């Protein structure tokens, strides 16, 4: 290996290391979160307790394509949300 090739490699090594660190710190965890969220929304069924990104808590009463109808409060108010607006799913405990 000649002197110029070794100098070029040493020049780009910090840049390559920076991209590798960014991938493992930023991109990989984001992909894992997206996969987990997609799995959660795919397993959503009627009677699951949910929390939306706006903080609304309720019970799922209907699922149609990309929309979820959630029943909230004592008056049983029904609100329609997009699936992407569901933040958490609280599965009922089975006896």
C-alpha positions as CSV (number, residue, x, y, z in Angstrom):
1,X,0.0,0.0,0.0
2,X,1.5,3.3,-1.0
3,X,1.6,6.5,1.1
4,X,-1.3,8.3,-0.7
5,X,-3.7,5.4,-0.3
6,X,-3.0,5.1,3.4
7,X,-3.4,8.9,3.9
8,X,-6.8,8.8,2.1
9,X,-8.0,6.0,4.3
10,X,-7.0,7.8,7.5
11,X,-8.8,10.9,6.2
12,X,-12.1,9.1,5.7
13,X,-12.0,6.8,8.8
14,X,-13.5,9.4,11.2
15,X,-16.3,10.0,8.8
16,X,-17.0,6.3,8.4
17,X,-17.0,5.8,12.2
18,X,-19.4,8.8,12.6
19,X,-21.9,7.2,10.2
20,X,-21.6,3.8,12.0
21,X,-22.2,5.4,15.4
22,X,-25.2,7.4,14.0
23,X,-26.7,4.2,12.6
24,X,-26.4,2.3,15.9
25,X,-27.6,5.2,18.0
26,X,-30.3,6.8,15.9
27,X,-31.5,4.7,13.0
28,X,-31.6,1.2,14.5
29,X,-33.6,2.0,17.6
30,X,-36.1,4.0,15.5
31,X,-36.6,1.0,13.2
32,X,-37.2,-1.2,16.3
33,X,-39.8,1.3,17.7
34,X,-41.6,1.4,14.4
35,X,-41.7,-2.3,14.2
36,X,-43.1,-2.6,17.7
37,X,-45.7,0.0,17.1
38,X,-46.8,-1.7,13.9
39,X,-47.2,-5.0,15.7
40,X,-49.2,-3.4,18.4
41,X,-51.6,-1.8,16.0
42,X,-51.9,-5.0,13.9
43,X,-53.0,-6.9,17.0
44,X,-55.6,-4.3,18.1
45,X,-59.0,-5.9,18.6
46,X,-62.4,-4.8,19.9
47,X,-62.6,-4.4,23.7
48,X,-58.9,-3.5,24.1
49,X,-58.3,-0.5,26.3
50,X,-56.3,2.2,24.5
51,X,-54.7,5.6,25.1
52,X,-54.4,8.0,22.2
53,X,-51.5,10.4,21.5
54,X,-53.9,13.2,22.7
55,X,-54.4,11.4,26.1
56,X,-57.9,10.1,25.5
57,X,-58.5,6.8,27.2
58,X,-61.2,4.4,26.2
59,X,-62.3,1.0,24.9
60,X,-62.2,0.0,21.2
61,X,-65.7,-0.7,19.9
62,X,-65.0,-0.8,16.2
63,X,-62.1,-1.2,13.8
64,X,-62.5,-0.4,10.1
65,X,-59.4,-0.2,7.8
66,X,-57.3,2.6,9.3
67,X,-59.9,4.0,11.7
68,X,-60.7,3.0,15.3
69,X,-63.8,3.9,17.2
70,X,-63.1,4.4,20.9
71,X,-65.8,4.6,23.6
72,X,-64.9,7.0,26.4
73,X,-66.3,8.2,29.6
74,X,-69.4,7.6,31.6
75,X,-71.7,8.8,28.8
76,X,-70.2,6.2,26.4
77,X,-69.2,8.9,23.9
78,X,-67.8,7.3,20.7
79,X,-64.9,9.0,19.0
80,X,-63.3,7.9,15.7
81,X,-59.5,8.0,15.5
82,X,-56.9,7.0,12.9
83,X,-54.9,4.0,13.9
84,X,-51.7,5.9,13.9
85,X,-53.2,8.1,16.7
86,X,-53.2,5.1,19.1
87,X,-50.3,5.4,21.5
88,X,-50.8,2.5,23.9
89,X,-52.9,-0.7,24.0
90,X,-53.8,-2.1,27.4
91,X,-54.9,-5.7,26.8
92,X,-57.5,-7.0,29.2
93,X,-56.2,-9.5,31.7
94,X,-57.5,-13.0,31.0
95,X,-58.5,-15.2,33.9
